[in-house]
Structure formats: structure tokens, C-alpha cells
Amino acid sequence: MNPTYITFILYLVVLLVIGIITYRMTNTLSDYVLGGRKLNSWVAAFSAQASDFSGWLLLGLPGAAYAAGMGQWSLWIAIGLAVGAMFNWQYVARRLRVYTQFSNDSITLPEFFENRFRDRSSTLRVISALFILAFFLFYTSSGLVAGAKLFNGTFGIDYHNALLLGAVVIVGYTFLGGFLAVSWTDFIQGFLMFLALAVTAIWGIMETGGFGELFAQLGAVSSSLNDGFAATGYDAEAGISNAWTSAGAIGAVGIISALAWGLGYFGQPHILARFMAIRDKKEVRKARLIAITMGVVIPLYGALIVGMLGIVTIEQPLADPEQVFIELVQMTYNPWVAGFLLAAVLAAIMSTVDSQLLVSSSALSEDFYRKFLRKKASDKELVWVGRFAVLLIAVIAVMIAWNENSSVLDLVSYAWAGFGATFGPAILFSLFWRKTTRNGVLAGIIIGGVTIFAWPYTGFTIYEMVPGFIFSSIAIILFSMIGSKPSEEVVAEYDKVVSNH
């Protein structure tokens, strides 16, 4: 049997074993959706970043760098994400961990908003859960598309069969083990992603002759590939000498749009869930250091280097730039090492899809089923509702991903903006502004979410994250100022959290 096949099979077996082991450790809904708040700093750090980056880190971002070098989206997205992740860990992680426990031990984001502002109407909780489900369908679909591309590019499996195969594996261990299975598999997968990009980038640079030689070769292909402010046109059918052409300057709108990806961090439910699940607030500092260095900076810039190495290494321009990491690995390493590195792509995909399925599942089971249908449902019943919710969401996501021309980066871009604009300002103001009110946050969530849905129809080219985040923030401030002030109970809890932070 092909060594690459053997590596993949062993990897999948390990994941399913973890699912079976953690199945025995999952007895309550808190266990299933938050792991009982038991994550140590290493698992929290790697699982947070693994659930963040998904398949686009090894497919989408290298593909963008392959098509455009340092210009266009790639370099500026990496800068924006690195800064955003750093601020998220620095300022949000610890306070959110403390606040969710003070607010009636909230285990989901919608429940936190409801408890934070004492919203007895549950409107805030329902609206939050609806937006989570809507945007996660697109985000989950992006991961399934990435998985299908991986199996198609590596093994030649038909796209639709590959799509179903990836969905079955991911749903399998998520269905069984819930948050603990997802977090521990994400720890393994995050470490694999780190190694895959670091090893491939370092090896490629050494083989090319160093950074100077790499940039010299890129400049020989097209001067725009070395220019972070230049746009590059890519046409695979034009041949190796004409595939990359200068297309003018990016412009301020392009740079702002790319940097704005960093704003998305503050509103990603699957990342915020890791902050909530850290076993102690004292673990946050160590987790932050691990996450930023090994989980963000090295993988992000490793992905950029991999994409640029593909330009000077792969002889025939790729019809699909998002296949560059797969192609580079297969032509560079022996089958055993290639199998290990390609398993990292599968790891990246799974680590995000499983987290998204789980957060969506918690929205259905905790924020709808228990809240409105079965208030006295047992823990065992809620766990099983959560498991079947995973199946339902996965089926819908597969239907969205069925179009084999779907772009991983495009789907991620839309969902990332959706969460960033809908929940980012709501989280920041809830944690750091004493005068924030329930109506303010509700208005911010609705206006941020609606802006993301409506912006593509306006004709403006700036990334929808920018107007969505701004409009949401303005709405929170205005509605908080003109409405009733927060109750004494809400203010007292805020002050208590700040003093314990």
C-alpha cells in the first residue's frame, strides 16, 4: 500500500480513538460543549489557533501567495491576523474566562449575552444563536470544500465522494466526544500544522538558496511579486513565463480590507469558546505566548513562503492555486514524509470544522431546545440533542459545499466577516464598557449581521468587515446612551469582574 495512504489511515484511526475515549468523559452538556472548563494552556492555545486557521491556512493563504506573491491579499491578511490574534489573547481571553463564570457560569456565547445583561425576554440569546447558525453554515462548508480538494488532489478521488468522506470522519469523532474530543484532536492537529508549514518553508528556503535567491527568482517572474503594494494578475493558461503579470497598485481600500481580517478575531465563537474553557485564568498568559508564536506567527508566514516557493518550484502553472501546498509536498518529499505533511492539511480542515459543528450544536441544544422546548431536559438528553444537531448541521453544510467550483478563501472570508462584525463589537463593549446595555448589544448584533448580508449588493469593493464592524460599534454606543441605563445588579457584576480580572 502507498505510504501516503498508510499515514492517512493511521491518522484517522488516532482521531477516532480519541473520540471513543472522550465519549466516556462526556456526561453533561457543559462537558459536551465546553469540556467542563478543564483545558490546560497548551491544549487551549493550539486548539484555539487550529480551530481558527482551518484548511485556508494550508490551501487558501498559500494559494493567494502563489497567485500574487507578497502583494494583493496575502501579506496584508497575514499582518492583520497576527495583530488581531495578539490583541484577542492579550485583552479578551482572560476577561471573558472570568466574566462567563461570574455570569451564571455561561457555557455559550448567546447564554453569556443573556446573563450579562439579565435579558429575561431571551431575545438577545435567540438573535445571537440565529446569526451563529447562519454564518457557521458557510464556515463549515469552506472546511468541507477544503477537505474535498485535499482528497481530490492527493488521491484523485471524485470531488463529491471526497466531500462525503471528509464529512463522515469529522462528524464521527465530534459526534462521539464533543468538546474534549475536538480540543485534544485540535491540539494534535495544531501542532501538525505548525510542523508542516515550518518544515516545508525552511526546507524550501534552503533548497532555493536563501531568502535573497527566492526574491530574486520571484522578481524575474514578475516585479510585482516582491512588492507588497502591487497587484498581480494570474492566468494559468498563459504559460510559465506569462502566468504572473503586474496589475498596478493595490490601493488603500485593498490594504484596509486585508488588514481588517484582524478585527474578525474578537467575534469568532469557536475561538472564544477556548477562552471560556481554560481551566484557570492564570493559564491564559502561558497559553497566549504559545498561541502567538507557535500557533499564529510561524504558521501564517510559513504559509506565505510556501505559496511563493511554489511559483519558483512548480514548472506548470496550477489551474487551482489552492493546490500549491499539496503539489509542493508531493514533489519535494518522499511518500512517508509527504503523507505526514498532507495529513496536516486534513488536520487543519478538521480542526475548524469540528469546532464549528460543536458551537452550532450548542446553539441548537442549549439556546433553543432547552430554553424553549424542554427546560427540564436531563443532561443526558441534552448531550444527545447536541450530537444529533451536529449531524443536521453537517448535512446542510455538505449541500452548500456541493458546488466543486467553490473557493475556500471566499467562503472563509464571508463567514469571518460575519462573525467579526456581528459579535466582535458586542464582545468588546460587553467586556470593557461599563455603560453597555442590553439594547445596545442587541442593536449592534443585528446591524452588524445585516450589514454583512447586504453589503455585497451595494457595489462597494471594501471588505464587508470594515463597514459591518463600524456600524455595529456605532449602534452599540448610540442605543446604550439613549436607552435605559444598566441595572445596579449588572453594573455591580461588571465591577466585580474587573476587580477579579
Buried (B, 14 or more C-beta within 10 A) or exposed (E): EEBBEEBBEEBBEBBBEBBEBBBEBBEBBBBBBBBBBBBBBBBBBBBBBBBBBBBBBBBBBBBBBBBBBBBBBBBBBBBBBBBBBBBBBEBBBBBBBBBBBBBBBBBBBBBBBBBBBBBEEBEBBBBBBBBBBBBBBBBBBBBBBBBBBBBBBBBEBEBBEBBBBBBEBBBBBBBBBBBBBBBBBBBBBBBBBBBBBBBBBEBBBEEBEEEEEBBBBBBEBBBBBBBBBBBBBBEBEEEEEEBBBBBEBBEEEBBBBBBBBBBBBBBBBBBBBBBBBBBEBEBBEBBBEBBBEBBBBBBBBBBBBBBBBBBBBBEEBBEBBBBBBBBBBBEBBEBEBBBBBBBBBBBBBBBBBBBBBBBBBBBBBBBBBBBEEEEEBEBEBBBBBBBEBBBEBBEBBBEBBBEBEBBBBBBBBBBBBBBBBBBBBBBBBBBEBEEBBBBBBBBBBBBBBBBBBEBEEEEEEBBBBBBBBBBBBBBBBBBBEEEEEBEEEBEEBBEEBBEEE
